[in-house]
Amino acid sequence: MHDPNSLPELDLHRRTWAEAERLVRHALHTWRRQGVESAVIVTGRGYGNARQEPVLRTKLEHWLDAAEARGLGVRSWRRVAREGALEIQLARPGAVR
């Protein structure tokens, strides 16, 4: 397994879902072009809101499981860093899925 601290990282703290989604799309595109196979997206655990629920992380997880993310090269993901981040596995550019 990779050390999440040594991977490219995108921090989404204090972002709205609209901002986060745009940044994630851009990061995935950039990472694939650079040949990155694993990266970390930091959402925080999500307890900094009035409902004390992981809103952004939950939306991102659903998005990562959807067809659009698969089309951008997402192969899989897992929670890391005490569930405050997601490690993303990416397909190599040009890889047939």
N, CA, C and O atoms as a GROMACS GRO file, in nm:
protein
  388
    1MET      N    1   0.083  -0.120   0.000
    1MET     CA    2   0.000   0.000   0.000
    1MET      C    3   0.087   0.125   0.000
    1MET      O    4   0.200   0.125   0.051
    2HIS      N    5   0.034   0.229  -0.057
    2HIS     CA    6   0.106   0.356  -0.062
    2HIS      C    7   0.092   0.432   0.068
    2HIS      O    8  -0.007   0.416   0.141
    3ASP      N    9   0.191   0.514   0.097
    3ASP     CA   10   0.182   0.607   0.209
    3ASP      C   11   0.105   0.728   0.160
    3ASP      O   12   0.154   0.801   0.074
    4PRO      N   13  -0.017   0.753   0.213
    4PRO     CA   14  -0.098   0.865   0.164
    4PRO      C   15  -0.028   1.000   0.172
    4PRO      O   16  -0.062   1.092   0.097
    5ASN      N   17   0.070   1.012   0.262
    5ASN     CA   18   0.140   1.140   0.275
    5ASN      C   19   0.234   1.169   0.158
    5ASN      O   20   0.276   1.283   0.140
    6SER      N   21   0.269   1.067   0.078
    6SER     CA   22   0.362   1.088  -0.031
    6SER      C   23   0.292   1.103  -0.166
    6SER      O   24   0.358   1.118  -0.269
    7LEU      N   25   0.161   1.099  -0.167
    7LEU     CA   26   0.084   1.105  -0.292
    7LEU      C   27   0.040   1.248  -0.323
    7LEU      O   28   0.030   1.331  -0.232
    8PRO      N   29   0.014   1.278  -0.451
    8PRO     CA   30  -0.045   1.409  -0.484
    8PRO      C   31  -0.175   1.426  -0.406
    8PRO      O   32  -0.247   1.329  -0.382
    9GLU      N   33  -0.203   1.549  -0.368
    9GLU     CA   34  -0.317   1.572  -0.279
    9GLU      C   35  -0.399   1.693  -0.323
    9GLU      O   36  -0.346   1.792  -0.371
   10LEU      N   37  -0.530   1.681  -0.304
   10LEU     CA   38  -0.624   1.791  -0.326
   10LEU      C   39  -0.700   1.810  -0.196
   10LEU      O   40  -0.763   1.716  -0.148
   11ASP      N   41  -0.695   1.929  -0.139
   11ASP     CA   42  -0.763   1.959  -0.012
   11ASP      C   43  -0.892   2.034  -0.041
   11ASP      O   44  -0.890   2.142  -0.101
   12LEU      N   45  -1.005   1.978   0.002
   12LEU     CA   46  -1.136   2.037  -0.023
   12LEU      C   47  -1.199   2.102   0.101
   12LEU      O   48  -1.317   2.138   0.099
   13HIS      N   49  -1.121   2.117   0.208
   13HIS     CA   50  -1.176   2.181   0.327
   13HIS      C   51  -1.242   2.314   0.293
   13HIS      O   52  -1.191   2.391   0.212
   14ARG      N   53  -1.354   2.340   0.355
   14ARG     CA   54  -1.429   2.466   0.344
   14ARG      C   55  -1.476   2.496   0.202
   14ARG      O   56  -1.495   2.612   0.167
   15ARG      N   57  -1.495   2.395   0.121
   15ARG     CA   58  -1.547   2.413  -0.015
   15ARG      C   59  -1.692   2.371  -0.021
   15ARG      O   60  -1.735   2.281   0.051
   16THR      N   61  -1.767   2.436  -0.107
   16THR     CA   62  -1.903   2.390  -0.135
   16THR      C   63  -1.891   2.269  -0.228
   16THR      O   64  -1.785   2.244  -0.285
   17TRP      N   65  -2.001   2.195  -0.243
   17TRP     CA   66  -1.996   2.080  -0.333
   17TRP      C   67  -1.969   2.126  -0.476
   17TRP      O   68  -1.894   2.060  -0.548
   18ALA      N   69  -2.028   2.236  -0.520
   18ALA     CA   70  -2.006   2.285  -0.657
   18ALA      C   71  -1.858   2.316  -0.679
   18ALA      O   72  -1.802   2.280  -0.783
   19GLU      N   73  -1.794   2.383  -0.584
   19GLU     CA   74  -1.651   2.413  -0.596
   19GLU      C   75  -1.569   2.284  -0.593
   19GLU      O   76  -1.478   2.266  -0.674
   20ALA      N   77  -1.602   2.196  -0.501
   20ALA     CA   78  -1.528   2.071  -0.484
   20ALA      C   79  -1.536   1.986  -0.611
   20ALA      O   80  -1.434   1.932  -0.656
   21GLU      N   81  -1.654   1.974  -0.668
   21GLU     CA   82  -1.671   1.891  -0.787
   21GLU      C   83  -1.586   1.945  -0.902
   21GLU      O   84  -1.522   1.867  -0.973
   22ARG      N   85  -1.585   2.075  -0.921
   22ARG     CA   86  -1.504   2.136  -1.026
   22ARG      C   87  -1.356   2.109  -1.002
   22ARG      O   88  -1.283   2.073  -1.096
   23LEU      N   89  -1.310   2.125  -0.879
   23LEU     CA   90  -1.170   2.102  -0.846
   23LEU      C   91  -1.131   1.955  -0.862
   23LEU      O   92  -1.021   1.925  -0.908
   24VAL      N   93  -1.219   1.865  -0.825
   24VAL     CA   94  -1.191   1.722  -0.838
   24VAL      C   95  -1.180   1.684  -0.985
   24VAL      O   96  -1.087   1.612  -1.023
   25ARG      N   97  -1.272   1.731  -1.067
   25ARG     CA   98  -1.264   1.702  -1.212
   25ARG      C   99  -1.130   1.748  -1.269
   25ARG      O  100  -1.064   1.675  -1.342
   26HIS      N  101  -1.092   1.871  -1.235
   26HIS     CA  102  -0.967   1.927  -1.284
   26HIS      C  103  -0.847   1.845  -1.235
   26HIS      O  104  -0.756   1.814  -1.312
   27ALA      N  105  -0.846   1.810  -1.106
   27ALA     CA  106  -0.736   1.733  -1.049
   27ALA      C  107  -0.725   1.596  -1.115
   27ALA      O  108  -0.615   1.552  -1.149
   28LEU      N  109  -0.837   1.528  -1.133
   28LEU     CA  110  -0.834   1.396  -1.196
   28LEU      C  111  -0.777   1.404  -1.337
   28LEU      O  112  -0.695   1.321  -1.376
   29HIS      N  113  -0.821   1.504  -1.412
   29HIS     CA  114  -0.770   1.522  -1.548
   29HIS      C  115  -0.619   1.547  -1.545
   29HIS      O  116  -0.545   1.485  -1.622
   30THR      N  117  -0.574   1.635  -1.458
   30THR     CA  118  -0.431   1.669  -1.447
   30THR      C  119  -0.350   1.547  -1.404
   30THR      O  120  -0.246   1.518  -1.464
   31TRP      N  121  -0.396   1.478  -1.302
   31TRP     CA  122  -0.323   1.361  -1.252
   31TRP      C  123  -0.311   1.254  -1.360
   31TRP      O  124  -0.205   1.193  -1.376
   32ARG      N  125  -0.418   1.230  -1.434
   32ARG     CA  126  -0.411   1.129  -1.541
   32ARG      C  127  -0.310   1.170  -1.647
   32ARG      O  128  -0.231   1.088  -1.693
   33ARG      N  129  -0.311   1.296  -1.686
   33ARG     CA  130  -0.214   1.345  -1.786
   33ARG      C  131  -0.072   1.330  -1.736
   33ARG      O  132   0.020   1.307  -1.816
   34GLN      N  133  -0.051   1.343  -1.606
   34GLN     CA  134   0.082   1.331  -1.546
   34GLN      C  135   0.121   1.185  -1.520
   34GLN      O  136   0.233   1.158  -1.478
   35GLY      N  137   0.029   1.092  -1.543
   35GLY     CA  138   0.058   0.952  -1.519
   35GLY      C  139   0.047   0.909  -1.374
   35GLY      O  140   0.097   0.803  -1.337
   36VAL      N  141  -0.019   0.990  -1.291
   36VAL     CA  142  -0.037   0.956  -1.150
   36VAL      C  143  -0.134   0.838  -1.140
   36VAL      O  144  -0.239   0.838  -1.204
   37GLU      N  145  -0.098   0.740  -1.060
   37GLU     CA  146  -0.185   0.623  -1.043
   37GLU      C  147  -0.260   0.625  -0.910
   37GLU      O  148  -0.362   0.557  -0.896
   38SER      N  149  -0.210   0.702  -0.812
   38SER     CA  150  -0.278   0.714  -0.682
   38SER      C  151  -0.266   0.859  -0.635
   38SER      O  152  -0.164   0.923  -0.654
   39ALA      N  153  -0.373   0.908  -0.574
   39ALA     CA  154  -0.373   1.044  -0.521
   39ALA      C  155  -0.468   1.047  -0.400
   39ALA      O  156  -0.546   0.955  -0.378
   40VAL      N  157  -0.459   1.155  -0.324
   40VAL     CA  158  -0.543   1.170  -0.204
   40VAL      C  159  -0.629   1.295  -0.219
   40VAL      O  160  -0.580   1.402  -0.257
   41ILE      N  161  -0.756   1.279  -0.188
   41ILE     CA  162  -0.847   1.393  -0.182
   41ILE      C  163  -0.891   1.408  -0.037
   41ILE      O  164  -0.954   1.318   0.019
   42VAL      N  165  -0.858   1.522   0.023
   42VAL     CA  166  -0.889   1.548   0.163
   42VAL      C  167  -1.024   1.617   0.172
   42VAL      O  168  -1.046   1.721   0.110
   43THR      N  169  -1.115   1.560   0.248
   43THR     CA  170  -1.246   1.620   0.270
   43THR      C  171  -1.263   1.663   0.414
   43THR      O  172  -1.351   1.744   0.444
   44GLY      N  173  -1.182   1.612   0.503
   44GLY     CA  174  -1.206   1.626   0.645
   44GLY      C  175  -1.310   1.520   0.683
   44GLY      O  176  -1.373   1.460   0.596
   45ARG      N  177  -1.326   1.499   0.810
   45ARG     CA  178  -1.422   1.398   0.854
   45ARG      C  179  -1.565   1.448   0.847
   45ARG      O  180  -1.659   1.369   0.853
   46GLY      N  181  -1.583   1.579   0.833
   46GLY     CA  182  -1.716   1.633   0.810
   46GLY      C  183  -1.793   1.673   0.933
   46GLY      O  184  -1.915   1.691   0.927
   47TYR      N  185  -1.726   1.687   1.043
   47TYR     CA  186  -1.798   1.720   1.166
   47TYR      C  187  -1.794   1.869   1.199
   47TYR      O  188  -1.828   1.909   1.310
   48GLY      N  189  -1.753   1.950   1.102
   48GLY     CA  190  -1.746   2.094   1.124
   48GLY      C  191  -1.870   2.167   1.074
   48GLY      O  192  -1.862   2.286   1.043
   49ASN      N  193  -1.984   2.098   1.067
   49ASN     CA  194  -2.107   2.162   1.022
   49ASN      C  195  -2.214   2.148   1.130
   49ASN      O  196  -2.197   2.074   1.227
   50ALA      N  197  -2.323   2.218   1.112
   50ALA     CA  198  -2.429   2.222   1.214
   50ALA      C  199  -2.486   2.083   1.244
   50ALA      O  200  -2.524   2.056   1.358
   51ARG      N  201  -2.494   1.996   1.143
   51ARG     CA  202  -2.552   1.864   1.163
   51ARG      C  203  -2.449   1.761   1.211
   51ARG      O  204  -2.485   1.648   1.245
   52GLN      N  205  -2.321   1.800   1.213
   52GLN     CA  206  -2.213   1.710   1.255
   52GLN      C  207  -2.213   1.581   1.172
   52GLN      O  208  -2.196   1.472   1.226
   53GLU      N  209  -2.231   1.597   1.040
   53GLU     CA  210  -2.233   1.484   0.948
   53GLU      C  211  -2.135   1.508   0.833
   53GLU      O  212  -2.113   1.623   0.794
   54PRO      N  213  -2.077   1.404   0.780
   54PRO     CA  214  -1.981   1.419   0.669
   54PRO      C  215  -2.050   1.444   0.535
   54PRO      O  216  -2.061   1.352   0.453
   55VAL      N  217  -2.095   1.564   0.511
   55VAL     CA  218  -2.172   1.598   0.391
   55VAL      C  219  -2.085   1.592   0.265
   55VAL      O  220  -2.120   1.522   0.170
   56LEU      N  221  -1.974   1.664   0.262
   56LEU     CA  222  -1.889   1.669   0.143
   56LEU      C  223  -1.830   1.532   0.111
   56LEU      O  224  -1.831   1.490  -0.004
   57ARG      N  225  -1.780   1.463   0.213
   57ARG     CA  226  -1.722   1.330   0.189
   57ARG      C  227  -1.825   1.235   0.129
   57ARG      O  228  -1.794   1.160   0.036
   58THR      N  229  -1.947   1.238   0.181
   58THR     CA  230  -2.053   1.150   0.132
   58THR      C  231  -2.085   1.180  -0.013
   58THR      O  232  -2.099   1.088  -0.094
   59LYS      N  233  -2.098   1.308  -0.048
   59LYS     CA  234  -2.126   1.345  -0.188
   59LYS      C  235  -2.013   1.302  -0.279
   59LYS      O  236  -2.036   1.252  -0.389
   60LEU      N  237  -1.889   1.322  -0.234
   60LEU     CA  238  -1.774   1.284  -0.315
   60LEU      C  239  -1.770   1.132  -0.335
   60LEU      O  240  -1.742   1.087  -0.446
   61GLU      N  241  -1.795   1.055  -0.233
   61GLU     CA  242  -1.795   0.910  -0.247
   61GLU      C  243  -1.898   0.863  -0.349
   61GLU      O  244  -1.869   0.777  -0.432
   62HIS      N  245  -2.017   0.920  -0.344
   62HIS     CA  246  -2.120   0.884  -0.443
   62HIS      C  247  -2.076   0.923  -0.584
   62HIS      O  248  -2.095   0.848  -0.679
   63TRP      N  249  -2.018   1.041  -0.596
   63TRP     CA  250  -1.972   1.089  -0.726
   63TRP      C  251  -1.861   0.999  -0.782
   63TRP      O  252  -1.860   0.968  -0.901
   64LEU      N  253  -1.768   0.956  -0.695
   64LEU     CA  254  -1.658   0.870  -0.738
   64LEU      C  255  -1.706   0.734  -0.787
   64LEU      O  256  -1.638   0.668  -0.866
   65ASP      N  257  -1.822   0.691  -0.739
   65ASP     CA  258  -1.879   0.562  -0.781
   65ASP      C  259  -1.960   0.574  -0.910
   65ASP      O  260  -2.000   0.473  -0.967
   66ALA      N  261  -1.984   0.696  -0.956
   66ALA     CA  262  -2.070   0.718  -1.073
   66ALA      C  263  -1.990   0.710  -1.204
   66ALA      O  264  -1.867   0.711  -1.204
   67ALA      N  265  -2.063   0.703  -1.313
   67ALA     CA  266  -2.003   0.686  -1.446
   67ALA      C  267  -1.908   0.800  -1.483
   67ALA      O  268  -1.805   0.776  -1.546
   68GLU      N  269  -1.940   0.923  -1.446
   68GLU     CA  270  -1.854   1.036  -1.483
   68GLU      C  271  -1.714   1.019  -1.427
   68GLU      O  272  -1.616   1.041  -1.498
   69ALA      N  273  -1.703   0.982  -1.300
   69ALA     CA  274  -1.572   0.963  -1.239
   69ALA      C  275  -1.498   0.847  -1.304
   69ALA      O  276  -1.376   0.855  -1.325
   70ARG      N  277  -1.570   0.741  -1.336
   70ARG     CA  278  -1.507   0.626  -1.405
   70ARG      C  279  -1.453   0.671  -1.539
   70ARG      O  280  -1.345   0.628  -1.581
   71GLY      N  281  -1.527   0.757  -1.607
   71GLY     CA  282  -1.481   0.809  -1.734
   71GLY      C  283  -1.357   0.897  -1.722
   71GLY      O  284  -1.281   0.911  -1.817
   72LEU      N  285  -1.338   0.955  -1.604
   72LEU     CA  286  -1.219   1.037  -1.579
   72LEU      C  287  -1.103   0.953  -1.524
   72LEU      O  288  -0.999   1.007  -1.486
   73GLY      N  289  -1.121   0.820  -1.521
   73GLY     CA  290  -1.011   0.732  -1.485
   73GLY      C  291  -1.012   0.676  -1.345
   73GLY      O  292  -0.920   0.604  -1.307
   74VAL      N  293  -1.114   0.706  -1.264
   74VAL     CA  294  -1.118   0.653  -1.128
   74VAL      C  295  -1.145   0.503  -1.133
   74VAL      O  296  -1.248   0.459  -1.183
   75ARG      N  297  -1.051   0.425  -1.082
   75ARG     CA  298  -1.068   0.280  -1.074
   75ARG      C  299  -1.129   0.238  -0.942
   75ARG      O  300  -1.217   0.152  -0.937
   76SER      N  301  -1.082   0.301  -0.834
   76SER     CA  302  -1.132   0.267  -0.700
   76SER      C  303  -1.092   0.377  -0.603
   76SER      O  304  -1.016   0.467  -0.637
   77TRP      N  305  -1.146   0.367  -0.483
   77TRP     CA  306  -1.110   0.462  -0.378
   77TRP      C  307  -1.129   0.393  -0.243
   77TRP      O  308  -1.199   0.292  -0.232
   78ARG      N  309  -1.065   0.450  -0.142
   78ARG     CA  310  -1.082   0.401  -0.005
   78ARG      C  311  -1.060   0.516   0.092
   78ARG      O  312  -0.986   0.610   0.062
   79ARG      N  313  -1.123   0.507   0.207
   79ARG     CA  314  -1.103   0.609   0.310
   79ARG      C  315  -0.968   0.587   0.378
   79ARG      O  316  -0.928   0.474   0.407
   80VAL      N  317  -0.899   0.697   0.403
   80VAL     CA  318  -0.770   0.696   0.472
   80VAL      C  319  -0.767   0.812   0.571
   80VAL      O  320  -0.862   0.891   0.577
   81ALA      N  321  -0.661   0.824   0.646
   81ALA     CA  322  -0.640   0.936   0.738
   81ALA      C  323  -0.758   0.952   0.834
   81ALA      O  324  -0.819   1.058   0.843
   82ARG      N  325  -0.788   0.844   0.903
   82ARG     CA  326  -0.900   0.842   1.000
   82ARG      C  327  -1.030   0.889   0.935
   82ARG      O  328  -1.110   0.959   0.997
   83GLU      N  329  -1.050   0.849   0.812
   83GLU     CA  330  -1.170   0.876   0.732
   83GLU      C  331  -1.186   1.023   0.693
   83GLU      O  332  -1.295   1.065   0.654
   84GLY      N  333  -1.078   1.101   0.703
   84GLY     CA  334  -1.083   1.241   0.662
   84GLY      C  335  -1.032   1.265   0.522
   84GLY      O  336  -1.024   1.378   0.476
   85ALA      N  337  -0.997   1.155   0.453
   85ALA     CA  338  -0.946   1.167   0.316
   85ALA      C  339  -0.979   1.039   0.240
   85ALA      O  340  -1.009   0.935   0.298
   86LEU      N  341  -0.972   1.050   0.108
   86LEU     CA  342  -0.995   0.936   0.022
   86LEU      C  343  -0.872   0.916  -0.066
   86LEU      O  344  -0.825   1.010  -0.129
   87GLU      N  345  -0.821   0.794  -0.070
   87GLU     CA  346  -0.713   0.762  -0.162
   87GLU      C  347  -0.777   0.709  -0.289
   87GLU      O  348  -0.856   0.614  -0.286
   88ILE      N  349  -0.743   0.770  -0.400
   88ILE     CA  350  -0.802   0.739  -0.530
   88ILE      C  351  -0.702   0.661  -0.613
   88ILE      O  352  -0.585   0.699  -0.621
   89GLN      N  353  -0.746   0.553  -0.674
   89GLN     CA  354  -0.663   0.477  -0.768
   89GLN      C  355  -0.710   0.513  -0.909
   89GLN      O  356  -0.829   0.505  -0.940
   90LEU      N  357  -0.616   0.552  -0.994
   90LEU     CA  358  -0.648   0.596  -1.129
   90LEU      C  359  -0.594   0.498  -1.234
   90LEU      O  360  -0.489   0.437  -1.216
   91ALA      N  361  -0.669   0.486  -1.341
   91ALA     CA  362  -0.623   0.408  -1.455
   91ALA      C  363  -0.513   0.486  -1.525
   91ALA      O  364  -0.512   0.609  -1.523
   92ARG      N  365  -0.421   0.416  -1.587
   92ARG     CA  366  -0.318   0.483  -1.665
   92ARG      C  367  -0.379   0.549  -1.788
   92ARG      O  368  -0.476   0.496  -1.844
   93PRO      N  369  -0.327   0.661  -1.832
   93PRO     CA  370  -0.381   0.725  -1.953
   93PRO      C  371  -0.380   0.626  -2.070
   93PRO      O  372  -0.282   0.557  -2.092
   94GLY      N  373  -0.488   0.621  -2.143
   94GLY     CA  374  -0.497   0.534  -2.258
   94GLY      C  375  -0.533   0.390  -2.225
   94GLY      O  376  -0.550   0.308  -2.315
   95ALA      N  377  -0.543   0.358  -2.094
   95ALA     CA  378  -0.577   0.221  -2.055
   95ALA      C  379  -0.721   0.190  -2.094
   95ALA      O  380  -0.810   0.273  -2.076
   96VAL      N  381  -0.743   0.074  -2.147
   96VAL     CA  382  -0.879   0.030  -2.182
   96VAL      C  383  -0.945  -0.017  -2.056
   96VAL      O  384  -0.887  -0.093  -1.978
   97ARG      N  385  -1.069   0.028  -2.036
   97ARG     CA  386  -1.141  -0.007  -1.913
   97ARG      C  387  -1.250  -0.105  -1.943
   97ARG      O  388  -1.322  -0.147  -1.852
   0.00000   0.00000   0.00000
